[in-house]
Amino acid sequence: MVQTGAQIVSPFDTELINKVRSLSIDEVNFNVNKELIFGLGAEMDNTYLSRLKTLSLSPEVIIKQKDLPIVFTGIHGTGAVMVPKALKAFGFNNVTTVASQDVIDGNFPTVQSPNPEEPAALEQAILLAKEKGAELVMGTDPDADRVGIAVPNSEGEYVLLNGNQTASLLVNYLISRWQELGKIRGNEFVAKTIVTTDLIDTIATAKKVKVYNTLTGFKHIGAIIKKLEGQEQFIGGGEESYGYLSGDFVRDKDAVMSCALIAEMVAWAKSSGKTLFNLMEEMYMEHGFYLEDLISITKQGRSGQEEISEKMSNLRKNPPKTIAGEKVSKVIDYLESQKTGLPKSNVLQFITNKGTKVTARPSGTEPKIKYYFSVQELLSSKSEYLSTKEKLTKKLLKSDRNEYSTIKINKKTKKPVIKRKTLNILAKIQ
């Protein structure tokens, strides 16, 4: 097996798991040879930070914006060690951490879940940000490969950005700065997974940069970087589940790197009198307002796995003709690798004539299926941001409205609670 610095992919992943499954517990040697175990110390951290600084595209901006107020939390994970160091290495001097969550603790005592995709995980950080007047809030997951962020909106209220929004903003920033610095030579590319927003494709195409779409899982992005090494230059990319990467010296999603570049992006926006939220509005005005959502459904045991298999089979035999009142104009079946150019995968995508997309992707290891939704609309002005978002949200809600039996409003959250009849094609409102 070739060493790539990335996660292993087919066929090595299958060979490895088959080998593990073939072993008996009696064959495992529990007599540890401590001479073979050693820790990585400050030397490795410093080497990483030195390489990380080479990714900075706006060091002169950071010098002027070095006091940008930032709040960060590692949510009891490893990010508490390296992210503050990375921000300092980039030149940011006004970083406040959530002290109660700086403690590395696998019990995660201050949160129900340390997942930055969950709004509650950043609750303490946002409270601190309000106190400090921070212009950026960031929180990393326990192993510091994913990051969630919050920024003030036009009314000064902190809003959480989802993985698609952050990935799009980061790719847009990276390509824009590469262009401004004259680094675009014609062989550069960005990479994303097939369930990540197509806004990234739109941005890259408009800026004449190649886009490679991979199967779900960052290991496939790492594989593309390795495959094109020496031929094409990787600018950056990511996935909707809050994982991002730039440069090619790391081959997996990296929240430490992402935090540094996101902070730089906010500083870059501020140098022009803008916020990151303003950059997002402008991005939507230039390339289209994309809104995504996700539903994950878990069944029980073997019967649940069989039920999900049956649903996928039915979707292949009887694909929907319309979604949200729009005609389905394209169906992509990733089991047909000769048509997609990717390895076979049990994934279906339905795309309408107006760009609405629904993706159905079952888990390969548990009785779970995920439905990804994407809708889009032109945004003509910043003043129409909220009305356009509301229009897109309603479209997400009514995707195949015949799937719903009742829609009631939760009195406490003021959000809709949807009772569904079937689970073939789903949609929900955030």
C-alpha positions as CSV (number, residue, x, y, z in Angstrom):
1,M,0.0,0.0,0.0
2,V,1.3,3.4,-1.0
3,Q,1.7,5.9,1.9
4,T,-0.2,9.1,1.1
5,G,-0.8,10.8,4.4
6,A,-4.5,10.4,3.8
7,Q,-7.2,8.0,4.9
8,I,-7.1,4.7,3.0
9,V,-9.5,4.1,0.1
10,S,-10.6,1.1,-2.0
11,P,-9.3,-1.6,-2.3
12,F,-7.1,-1.2,0.8
13,D,-10.0,-0.2,3.2
14,T,-11.9,-3.4,2.3
15,E,-8.8,-5.6,2.6
16,L,-8.0,-4.1,6.0
17,I,-11.4,-4.5,7.5
18,N,-11.6,-8.0,6.2
19,K,-8.3,-8.8,7.9
20,V,-9.6,-7.3,11.2
21,R,-12.8,-9.4,10.9
22,S,-10.8,-12.5,10.3
23,L,-8.9,-12.2,13.6
24,S,-9.8,-13.9,16.8
25,I,-9.4,-12.0,20.1
26,D,-7.0,-14.7,21.1
27,E,-4.6,-13.7,18.3
28,V,-4.2,-10.1,19.7
29,N,-1.0,-9.5,21.5
30,F,-1.6,-7.4,24.5
31,N,2.0,-7.4,25.6
32,V,2.9,-3.8,24.8
33,N,6.5,-3.0,23.7
34,K,6.8,0.5,25.1
35,E,10.0,1.1,23.1
36,L,7.8,1.2,20.0
37,I,5.6,4.0,21.4
38,F,6.6,7.6,21.5
39,G,4.8,10.9,21.6
40,L,5.1,13.7,19.2
41,G,6.3,16.9,20.9
42,A,6.8,20.6,20.2
43,E,9.1,20.0,17.3
44,M,6.3,18.5,15.3
45,D,3.8,21.2,16.3
46,N,6.3,23.9,15.3
47,T,6.9,22.2,11.9
48,Y,3.2,22.1,11.3
49,L,2.7,25.8,12.3
50,S,5.6,26.8,10.0
51,R,3.9,25.1,7.1
52,L,0.6,26.5,8.1
53,K,1.8,30.1,7.8
54,T,2.7,29.5,4.2
55,L,-1.0,29.2,3.4
56,S,-1.7,32.8,4.5
57,L,-2.9,34.8,1.5
58,S,-3.4,38.2,3.3
59,P,-0.6,38.7,5.9
60,E,-0.6,42.4,5.3
61,V,-4.3,42.6,6.2
62,I,-3.8,40.6,9.4
63,I,-1.1,43.1,10.5
64,K,-3.7,45.9,10.3
65,Q,-6.5,43.7,11.8
66,K,-4.4,41.9,14.4
67,D,-6.8,43.0,17.1
68,L,-9.9,41.4,15.4
69,P,-11.9,40.1,18.4
70,I,-12.3,36.3,18.1
71,V,-13.9,33.8,20.5
72,F,-12.8,30.2,20.2
73,T,-13.8,27.0,22.0
74,G,-12.2,23.5,21.6
75,I,-15.3,22.0,23.3
76,H,-13.1,19.9,25.6
77,G,-11.1,18.5,22.6
78,T,-7.7,18.8,21.1
79,G,-8.4,22.0,19.3
80,A,-7.9,23.8,22.6
81,V,-4.2,23.1,22.2
82,M,-3.4,24.0,18.6
83,V,-6.0,26.4,17.3
84,P,-4.9,29.3,19.6
85,K,-1.3,28.6,18.6
86,A,-2.3,28.7,14.9
87,L,-4.2,32.0,15.3
88,K,-1.2,33.5,17.0
89,A,1.1,32.2,14.3
90,F,-1.1,33.9,11.7
91,G,-0.8,37.2,13.7
92,F,-4.1,37.4,15.6
93,N,-3.6,38.8,19.1
94,N,-7.2,39.3,20.4
95,V,-8.4,35.7,20.8
96,T,-10.5,34.7,23.8
97,T,-11.2,31.1,24.6
98,V,-14.1,29.6,26.6
99,A,-12.2,28.8,29.8
100,S,-14.7,26.1,31.0
101,Q,-14.2,24.3,27.7
102,D,-10.5,24.6,27.5
103,V,-10.2,21.5,29.7
104,I,-9.6,18.4,27.6
105,D,-12.2,16.0,28.9
106,G,-13.8,13.0,27.1
107,N,-16.9,13.4,29.2
108,F,-17.6,16.8,27.6
109,P,-19.2,18.1,30.8
110,T,-20.5,21.4,29.6
111,V,-22.3,20.2,26.4
112,Q,-24.8,17.6,25.5
113,S,-22.8,16.9,22.3
114,P,-19.3,18.3,21.3
115,N,-20.4,18.2,17.6
116,P,-20.0,21.8,16.2
117,E,-22.9,21.0,13.8
118,E,-25.2,21.2,16.8
119,P,-26.1,24.8,17.7
120,A,-26.0,24.1,21.4
121,A,-22.3,23.2,21.2
122,L,-21.4,26.9,20.5
123,E,-23.8,28.3,23.0
124,Q,-21.2,29.3,25.7
125,A,-18.9,30.7,23.0
126,I,-21.7,32.9,21.6
127,L,-22.6,34.2,25.0
128,L,-18.9,35.1,25.6
129,A,-18.8,36.7,22.1
130,K,-21.7,39.0,23.0
131,E,-19.8,40.1,26.1
132,K,-16.5,40.7,24.1
133,G,-18.1,42.1,21.0
134,A,-16.4,39.3,18.9
135,E,-16.6,39.4,15.1
136,L,-16.0,35.7,14.8
137,V,-16.9,32.6,16.9
138,M,-15.4,29.3,16.2
139,G,-15.7,25.8,17.8
140,T,-13.9,22.6,16.9
141,D,-14.9,19.0,17.4
142,P,-13.0,16.7,19.8
143,D,-10.3,15.6,17.3
144,A,-10.1,19.1,15.7
145,D,-10.9,18.1,12.1
146,R,-14.2,20.0,11.8
147,V,-15.2,23.5,12.8
148,G,-18.4,25.4,13.2
149,I,-18.6,29.2,13.1
150,A,-21.0,32.0,14.0
151,V,-20.8,35.6,12.8
152,P,-22.9,38.8,13.4
153,N,-25.6,39.4,10.7
154,S,-26.8,42.7,9.4
155,E,-28.6,43.4,12.7
156,G,-25.6,42.4,14.8
157,E,-27.2,39.2,15.9
158,Y,-24.9,36.1,15.9
159,V,-26.0,33.5,13.3
160,L,-24.5,30.0,12.9
161,L,-23.3,29.2,9.4
162,N,-23.7,25.7,8.1
163,G,-21.0,23.6,6.5
164,N,-22.1,24.4,3.0
165,Q,-22.0,28.2,3.7
166,T,-18.6,28.1,5.3
167,A,-17.1,25.8,2.6
168,S,-18.5,28.1,-0.1
169,L,-17.2,31.3,1.5
170,L,-13.7,29.7,2.1
171,V,-13.4,28.5,-1.5
172,N,-14.6,31.8,-2.8
173,Y,-12.0,33.6,-0.7
174,L,-9.2,31.3,-1.6
175,I,-9.8,31.5,-5.4
176,S,-10.3,35.2,-5.3
177,R,-7.1,35.8,-3.4
178,W,-5.2,33.4,-5.7
179,Q,-6.4,35.4,-8.6
180,E,-5.5,38.7,-7.1
181,L,-2.0,37.5,-6.2
182,G,-1.5,36.2,-9.8
183,K,-1.2,32.6,-8.6
184,I,-3.7,31.1,-11.1
185,R,-1.8,29.3,-13.9
186,G,-4.6,27.2,-15.4
187,N,-3.9,23.9,-13.6
188,E,-5.5,24.7,-10.2
189,F,-8.5,22.8,-8.8
190,V,-10.9,22.7,-5.9
191,A,-12.5,19.5,-4.6
192,K,-15.8,18.7,-2.8
193,T,-18.1,15.7,-2.2
194,I,-21.2,15.0,-4.3
195,V,-23.5,15.9,-1.3
196,T,-21.8,19.3,-0.8
197,T,-23.4,22.4,-2.2
198,D,-23.2,23.0,-6.0
199,L,-22.5,26.7,-5.2
200,I,-18.9,25.7,-5.0
201,D,-19.0,24.4,-8.6
202,T,-20.7,27.6,-9.7
203,I,-18.1,29.8,-8.0
204,A,-15.1,27.8,-9.4
205,T,-16.5,27.6,-12.9
206,A,-17.2,31.4,-12.9
207,K,-13.6,31.9,-11.9
208,K,-12.3,29.3,-14.4
209,V,-11.0,26.9,-11.8
210,K,-11.5,23.1,-12.1
211,V,-13.8,21.3,-9.7
212,Y,-13.6,17.6,-8.8
213,N,-16.6,16.0,-7.2
214,T,-15.9,12.9,-5.1
215,L,-17.9,10.3,-3.2
216,T,-18.9,11.2,0.3
217,G,-16.0,11.1,2.8
218,F,-12.9,13.3,3.0
219,K,-10.7,10.3,2.2
220,H,-11.8,10.7,-1.4
221,I,-10.7,14.3,-1.5
222,G,-7.3,13.2,-0.1
223,A,-7.1,10.6,-2.9
224,I,-7.7,13.2,-5.6
225,I,-4.9,15.4,-4.1
226,K,-2.5,12.5,-4.2
227,K,-3.6,11.4,-7.7
228,L,-3.0,14.9,-9.2
229,E,0.2,15.6,-7.2
230,G,2.7,17.2,-9.6
231,Q,0.2,17.7,-12.3
232,E,-2.5,20.1,-10.8
233,Q,-2.4,22.4,-7.8
234,F,-5.0,22.0,-5.1
235,I,-6.4,25.3,-3.9
236,G,-8.9,24.1,-1.3
237,G,-12.2,22.4,-0.7
238,G,-14.4,20.7,1.8
239,E,-17.6,18.9,2.6
240,E,-21.0,19.9,4.0
241,S,-20.2,18.2,7.3
242,Y,-18.0,21.1,8.5
243,G,-14.6,19.7,7.2
244,Y,-12.3,21.9,5.1
245,L,-8.8,21.9,3.7
246,S,-6.3,24.1,1.9
247,G,-2.9,23.3,0.5
248,D,-1.6,19.8,-0.1
249,F,0.8,19.2,2.9
250,V,-2.2,17.9,4.9
251,R,-4.3,15.2,3.3
252,D,-7.4,15.3,5.5
253,K,-9.9,17.8,6.8
254,D,-8.1,20.1,9.3
255,A,-10.0,22.4,11.7
256,V,-6.8,24.0,13.0
257,M,-5.9,25.2,9.5
258,S,-9.5,26.1,8.8
259,C,-9.8,28.3,11.8
260,A,-6.7,30.3,10.8
261,L,-7.9,30.8,7.2
262,I,-11.5,31.6,8.3
263,A,-10.1,34.3,10.7
264,E,-8.0,35.6,7.9
265,M,-11.0,35.7,5.6
266,V,-13.0,37.7,8.3
267,A,-10.0,40.1,8.6
268,W,-9.9,40.5,4.8
269,A,-13.6,41.4,4.8
270,K,-13.1,43.9,7.6
271,S,-10.3,45.6,5.7
272,S,-12.9,46.6,3.2
273,G,-15.5,47.6,5.8
274,K,-17.4,44.4,5.5
275,T,-18.4,41.5,7.7
276,L,-18.3,37.8,6.8
277,F,-22.1,38.0,6.6
278,N,-21.7,40.8,4.0
279,L,-19.4,38.6,2.0
280,M,-21.9,35.8,2.0
281,E,-24.7,38.2,0.8
282,E,-22.4,39.4,-2.0
283,M,-21.5,35.8,-2.9
284,Y,-25.1,34.9,-3.2
285,M,-25.8,38.0,-5.4
286,E,-23.0,37.1,-7.7
287,H,-23.5,33.3,-8.0
288,G,-27.0,32.6,-6.7
289,F,-28.5,31.9,-3.3
290,Y,-28.2,28.2,-2.5
291,L,-29.9,26.7,0.6
292,E,-29.3,23.2,1.7
293,D,-30.8,20.8,4.3
294,L,-30.3,17.3,5.6
295,I,-32.5,14.6,7.2
296,S,-30.9,11.5,8.7
297,I,-33.2,8.6,9.5
298,T,-32.1,5.6,11.5
299,K,-34.0,2.3,11.6
300,Q,-33.5,-0.7,13.8
301,G,-31.5,-3.9,13.1
302,R,-31.6,-6.1,10.1
303,S,-35.2,-5.4,9.3
304,G,-34.4,-1.7,9.2
305,Q,-31.5,-2.3,6.8
306,E,-33.8,-4.3,4.6
307,E,-36.4,-1.5,4.7
308,I,-33.8,1.0,3.6
309,S,-32.6,-1.3,0.8
310,E,-36.2,-1.6,-0.4
311,K,-36.6,2.2,-0.4
312,M,-33.5,2.6,-2.6
313,S,-34.8,-0.1,-4.9
314,N,-38.2,1.6,-5.2
315,L,-36.5,4.9,-5.9
316,R,-34.6,3.3,-8.8
317,K,-37.6,1.6,-10.2
318,N,-40.0,4.5,-9.7
319,P,-38.1,7.8,-9.5
320,P,-40.1,10.9,-8.7
321,K,-41.3,12.8,-11.7
322,T,-41.5,16.1,-9.8
323,I,-40.0,17.7,-6.7
324,A,-41.5,20.8,-5.2
325,G,-43.6,21.2,-8.3
326,E,-40.5,21.2,-10.5
327,K,-39.9,18.6,-13.2
328,V,-37.1,16.1,-12.5
329,S,-34.9,16.5,-15.5
330,K,-31.9,14.3,-14.5
331,V,-31.3,11.2,-12.3
332,I,-27.8,10.2,-11.4
333,D,-27.3,6.7,-10.1
334,Y,-23.8,6.3,-8.6
335,L,-24.0,2.5,-8.9
336,E,-23.5,3.2,-12.6
337,S,-19.8,4.1,-12.3
338,Q,-19.3,4.1,-16.1
339,K,-21.6,7.2,-16.3
340,T,-20.4,9.1,-13.2
341,G,-16.6,8.4,-13.5
342,L,-16.5,7.6,-9.8
343,P,-16.3,4.3,-8.0
344,K,-19.7,2.6,-7.5
345,S,-21.7,3.8,-4.6
346,N,-25.3,3.3,-3.5
347,V,-26.4,6.9,-4.0
348,L,-29.2,8.4,-6.0
349,Q,-29.6,12.1,-7.0
350,F,-32.6,13.7,-8.5
351,I,-32.2,17.1,-10.1
352,T,-35.0,19.3,-11.4
353,N,-35.1,21.7,-14.3
354,K,-34.8,24.6,-11.8
355,G,-31.7,23.2,-10.1
356,T,-33.4,21.7,-7.0
357,K,-31.5,18.6,-6.0
358,V,-32.4,15.7,-3.7
359,T,-29.8,13.0,-2.8
360,A,-30.5,9.7,-1.1
361,R,-27.5,8.0,0.5
362,P,-27.8,5.0,2.8
363,S,-25.1,4.1,5.3
364,G,-23.0,1.1,4.4
365,T,-22.4,0.1,8.0
366,E,-25.7,0.8,9.9
367,P,-29.4,1.0,9.2
368,K,-29.4,4.7,8.4
369,I,-30.3,6.7,5.4
370,K,-29.6,10.4,4.7
371,Y,-31.5,12.7,2.4
372,Y,-29.7,15.9,1.2
373,F,-31.7,18.8,-0.2
374,S,-30.6,21.8,-2.2
375,V,-32.6,24.6,-3.6
376,Q,-31.4,27.8,-5.3
377,E,-32.7,31.2,-6.4
378,L,-31.2,34.5,-7.8
379,L,-30.6,37.2,-5.2
380,S,-30.9,40.6,-6.8
381,S,-30.0,42.8,-3.7
382,K,-29.0,42.5,-0.1
383,S,-32.3,43.9,0.9
384,E,-34.0,40.8,-0.5
385,Y,-31.8,38.4,1.5
386,L,-34.4,37.5,4.1
387,S,-37.3,37.3,1.7
388,T,-35.3,35.1,-0.7
389,K,-34.2,32.8,2.2
390,E,-37.9,32.5,3.2
391,K,-38.9,31.6,-0.3
392,L,-36.2,28.9,-0.5
393,T,-37.1,27.6,2.9
394,K,-40.7,27.2,1.9
395,K,-39.5,25.3,-1.2
396,L,-37.6,22.9,1.1
397,L,-40.7,22.5,3.2
398,K,-43.0,21.6,0.3
399,S,-40.6,19.3,-1.6
400,D,-43.1,16.5,-2.3
401,R,-45.7,17.9,0.0
402,N,-47.8,14.8,-0.5
403,E,-45.4,13.1,1.9
404,Y,-46.8,15.1,4.8
405,S,-49.9,14.4,6.8
406,T,-49.8,17.4,9.2
407,I,-47.7,20.4,9.9
408,K,-48.0,22.0,13.4
409,I,-46.2,24.9,15.0
410,N,-44.3,24.2,18.2
411,K,-45.5,26.8,20.7
412,K,-42.0,27.1,22.3
413,T,-39.7,27.1,19.3
414,K,-42.2,28.7,16.9
415,K,-40.9,26.1,14.3
416,P,-43.0,23.6,12.3
417,V,-43.3,20.0,13.5
418,I,-43.9,17.7,10.5
419,K,-45.7,14.4,10.7
420,R,-44.8,12.3,7.7
421,K,-46.7,9.6,5.9
422,T,-43.8,8.0,4.1
423,L,-40.0,8.4,3.9
424,N,-39.3,8.2,0.2
425,I,-38.5,11.8,-0.4
426,L,-38.4,14.1,2.6
427,A,-37.9,17.8,3.3
428,K,-38.0,19.9,6.4
429,I,-37.7,23.5,7.4
430,Q,-34.8,24.8,9.6
